Amino acid sequence: MAASSTYLKRMDSNGFFNNLIPLRFRKSVPVVNHVTLSGAIGIGTPMRPALTLKSVNQVLERAFKRKGLSAVAISINSPGGSPVQSALIHARIRELSDEKKVPVIVFCEDVAASGGYWLACAGDEIYADESSVVGSIGVISAGFGFVDAIRKLGVERRVHTSGENKSILDPFKPERPEDVEHLLSLQADIHDAFKTLVKSRRGARLRPDDPELFSGAFWSGRQALARGLVDGIGHLHQVLKARFGDKLVIRPVQQSQGWGLKKLGFGIEVPDIAENTMDTLETRALWSRFGL
């Protein structure tokens, strides 16, 4: 009997019986749910789906659902994209965090720039790798002008509108100064919203005398730390185990694929080749700005 008792104690010290108990009943074990947000925001390709509120809402809700969470960790790898989708996803993360009283810790991977940094600001704390690309707090609009090209090809452009400003910045028509002025005013409004958000989330941690902070420039992880854009240099497991201890359980939370034929690859709509080609080019351009 004594030998049996000794054996059971040895097994228990190794966590054998504790591991048989579901996490929800092990109150002494800290649990952090982990979500990865990767890709361009609002712009997708067949191989890299877009980050939108619709595409990530379910996984975010599942991440915050468990009771007794120590935190929710979010890894971000995004060069930016749609400011509206950036704002919607950010707001949803903060809403769930406040509702569930669960802190959010963000980890920047290759890049958290422009809209990607907008998402990062949803974190109560932000960490990055030394080589992460962080920042780009600005607004950009890029395109091409084909006026001379269609003239050389002998192509006649025909545009009919109801409303004199309906076709502003048409790439097949000469650029008008008043159109550019209108675009710049729109960008300034979006930029102001971005700056306000960063200031509200980062507060006194920002370096107040930095003239480049909101210039659209981007930096390495260490340079971002010096400017107050991140709180430290570190990786997910390293930072979380230092915070919550070696018993910490990190649970990846992924998007549910559901059941049925669609999960097996059947019933999927045929993509529009032209639309996907343009989306791919735009996404490629976003990543290439940061050398990726």
Secondary structure, 3 states (H helix, E strand, C coil): CHHHHHHHHHHHHCCHHHHHCCHHHCCCCCEEEEEEEECCECCCCCCCCCECHHHHHHHHHHHHHCCCCCEEEEEEEECCECHHHHHHHHHHHHHHHHHHCCCEEEEEEEEEECHHHHHHCCCCEEEECCCCEEECCCCCCCCCCCHHHHHHHCCCCCCCCCCCCCCCCCCCCCCCHHHHHHHHHHHHHHHHHHHHHHHHHHHHHCCCCCCCCCCCCEEEHHHHHHCCCCCEECCHHHHHHHHHCCCCEEEECCCCCCCCCCCCCCCCCCCCHHHHHHHHHHHHHHHHCCCC
